[in-house]
């Protein structure tokens, strides 16, 4: 059953049209500040490889399963490979850092992807991760008034949901320790207004620093702490 579910997710994502998703430049810029200007990064779920332009000298390899997105990346001369996030075609301890930006919320079994990230990272390697905050401000309001509609009813939508605490607990169980947290913006009074007006979004970015648990996203850097065999044995 596990293989069947994974296959369904892969097939759905392979055919996802490019027009439905555009990487958020603002968020990528925030995450890039968590990386050192040297070493080798694997960007899991890289889409069109746009994150590579913010790395300030760090070497970049992208992985995705969407052929259309990878074609766009190759057109920009970006080094990318077609592969699934739960079976990365690289040797263990090959990378200094691994990024997973808006990936784990789409996976039936996110633990597989995180275990693979742990495997390919060098000792003390860094995991840069971003995922939506399940309890951000606007979704709290929608749930309170009974107007919340969970994702996952359509192809390619979110099927896993995280709060800051549950994300940290999840990553700790898989051999990662938090090093630094970043904030994005507080979606007040609604997402449409916050996204449309950059000046208002700047104000909401300040508020997100004051009230991070209301933030739109969960962004941070985690360090690989345990040997792969150790945490796999504990979680099996």
C-alpha positions in Angstrom: 0.0 0.0 0.0 2.8 2.4 0.8 4.4 1.9 -2.7 1.0 2.4 -4.3 0.4 5.7 -2.5 3.9 7.0 -3.3 3.3 6.1 -7.0 0.1 8.0 -7.1 1.8 11.1 -5.6 4.6 10.9 -8.1 2.3 10.5 -11.1 0.2 13.4 -10.1 3.1 15.7 -9.6 4.8 14.7 -12.9 1.8 16.1 -14.8 1.3 19.2 -12.7 1.3 22.2 -15.1 3.9 24.9 -14.5 1.3 27.7 -14.6 -0.2 26.6 -11.3 3.0 27.2 -9.3 5.5 30.1 -9.2 8.3 29.9 -6.6 8.1 32.7 -4.0 11.2 34.9 -4.5 10.8 36.7 -1.2 10.7 33.5 0.7 13.7 32.1 -1.2 15.7 35.2 -0.4 15.0 34.8 3.3 16.0 31.1 3.3 19.2 31.8 1.3 20.5 33.8 4.3 20.6 30.6 6.3 23.3 29.1 4.0 27.0 29.6 3.9 28.6 30.9 0.7 30.5 27.7 0.0 29.9 23.9 -0.1 27.4 21.9 -2.1 23.6 22.1 -1.8 21.0 19.6 -2.9 17.6 21.3 -3.5 14.9 18.6 -3.1 11.7 19.5 -5.0 13.7 22.2 -6.8 11.0 22.9 -9.5 12.6 25.3 -12.0 15.8 25.7 -9.9 15.1 29.3 -9.1 16.5 29.0 -5.6 20.0 28.6 -7.1 20.2 32.3 -7.9 20.3 33.3 -4.2 23.1 31.1 -3.0 26.1 33.5 -3.3 28.7 31.0 -4.5 27.4 27.7 -3.0 27.3 24.9 -5.6 23.8 23.7 -6.5 22.1 20.5 -7.6 18.4 20.4 -8.0 16.1 17.3 -7.8 12.5 17.1 -8.9 10.1 14.7 -10.6 8.3 17.2 -12.8 9.8 16.9 -16.3 8.4 20.3 -17.4 9.9 22.1 -14.5 13.3 20.5 -14.9 13.2 21.4 -18.6 12.8 25.0 -17.6 15.7 24.7 -15.2 18.0 23.1 -17.8 17.1 25.9 -20.2 18.7 28.2 -17.6 21.8 26.0 -17.4 21.0 24.8 -13.9 22.3 21.4 -12.8 19.2 19.3 -12.1 18.3 15.6 -11.9 15.0 13.8 -12.2 14.4 11.7 -9.1 12.0 11.1 -6.3 12.6 12.8 -2.9 12.3 9.5 -1.1 15.0 7.7 -3.3 17.8 10.3 -3.9 20.4 9.0 -6.4 23.4 10.2 -4.5 26.0 8.7 -2.2 25.7 9.1 1.6 27.3 12.2 3.2 27.8 13.9 -0.2 26.2 17.3 0.5 26.9 20.2 2.9 23.3 21.3 2.9 19.9 20.2 1.7 16.8 22.4 1.1 13.2 21.3 1.0 11.0 24.3 0.2 7.3 23.6 0.2 7.8 19.9 -0.2 6.9 17.8 2.9 3.3 19.0 3.0 2.7 17.3 -0.4 4.0 13.9 0.7 2.2 10.8 1.8 5.3 9.7 3.8 7.4 12.8 4.6 9.6 10.7 6.9 11.0 9.0 3.8 12.2 12.2 2.3 13.7 13.5 5.5 15.5 10.2 6.1 17.0 10.5 2.6 18.0 14.1 3.3 19.7 12.9 6.5 21.5 10.2 4.6 23.0 12.4 1.9 24.1 15.1 4.3 27.6 15.2 5.8 28.0 15.2 9.6 26.6 18.5 10.9 25.1 19.2 7.5 22.3 21.7 7.3 18.6 21.1 6.4 16.9 24.2 5.1 13.1 23.7 5.2 10.0 25.7 4.6 6.4 24.5 4.9 3.0 26.2 5.5 2.0 27.0 9.1 -1.2 25.1 9.8 -2.1 27.5 12.6 -1.3 30.8 10.9 -3.4 33.8 11.7 -6.0 33.7 8.9 -6.5 29.9 9.2 -7.1 30.2 12.9 -9.8 32.8 12.2 -11.4 30.6 9.5 -11.4 27.6 11.8 -12.9 29.7 14.6 -15.8 30.8 12.4 -16.3 27.4 10.8 -15.1 28.6 7.4 -11.9 26.6 7.1 -11.5 24.2 4.2 -8.5 21.8 4.5 -6.2 21.3 1.6 -5.8 17.9 -0.1 -9.1 17.6 -1.9 -7.5 18.5 -5.3 -4.5 17.1 -7.2 -1.2 18.5 -5.9 -2.6 20.2 -2.8 -1.4 19.8 0.8 -2.0 16.5 2.6 0.3 17.0 5.6 0.0 19.8 8.1 2.5 21.2 10.6 2.8 23.6 13.5 6.1 24.9 14.7 6.1 22.4 17.6 5.0 19.4 15.5 7.6 20.2 12.8 10.4 20.4 15.3 9.3 17.2 17.0 9.1 15.5 13.6 12.6 16.6 12.5 14.2 15.8 15.9 12.9 12.2 15.6 14.7 12.0 12.3 18.1 13.2 13.5 17.9 17.0 13.2 18.3 19.8 15.7 17.0 23.3 15.2 19.7 26.0 14.7 17.8 29.0 13.5 14.3 30.1 12.8 13.1 32.6 10.3 9.8 34.4 9.9 8.0 35.5 6.8 4.8 37.5 7.3 1.5 37.5 9.2 -1.4 37.1 6.8 -3.6 39.9 8.3 -6.4 40.7 7.7 -6.4 38.3 4.8 -3.9 36.7 2.4 -5.1 38.5 -0.7 -4.4 42.0 0.8 -1.1 41.0 2.3 0.2 39.5 -0.9 -1.0 42.4 -3.1 0.4 45.3 -1.2 4.2 45.1 -0.5 4.2 48.0 1.9 1.6 46.3 4.1 3.4 43.0 3.8 6.5 44.7 5.2 4.5 45.7 8.2 3.2 42.2 8.6 6.8 40.8 8.4 7.5 42.9 11.5 4.5 41.5 13.3 5.5 38.0 12.3 8.7 38.5 14.3 6.7 39.5 17.3 4.1 36.7 16.9 5.9 33.9 15.0 3.3 31.3 15.7 0.8 33.3 13.6 3.3 33.4 10.7 2.2 32.3 7.2 5.1 29.8 7.0 7.5 27.7 9.0 11.0 28.5 7.9 14.3 27.4 9.5 17.6 25.7 9.5 18.3 22.3 11.2 21.6 20.6 11.8 22.2 16.8 11.3 23.0 15.6 14.8 22.8 11.8 14.8 24.3 9.0 12.7 21.8 7.6 10.2 21.9 4.1 11.7 21.2 5.4 15.2 18.0 7.3 14.5 16.7 4.7 12.0 17.0 2.0 14.6 15.1 4.1 17.1 12.3 5.0 14.6 11.8 1.5 13.2 
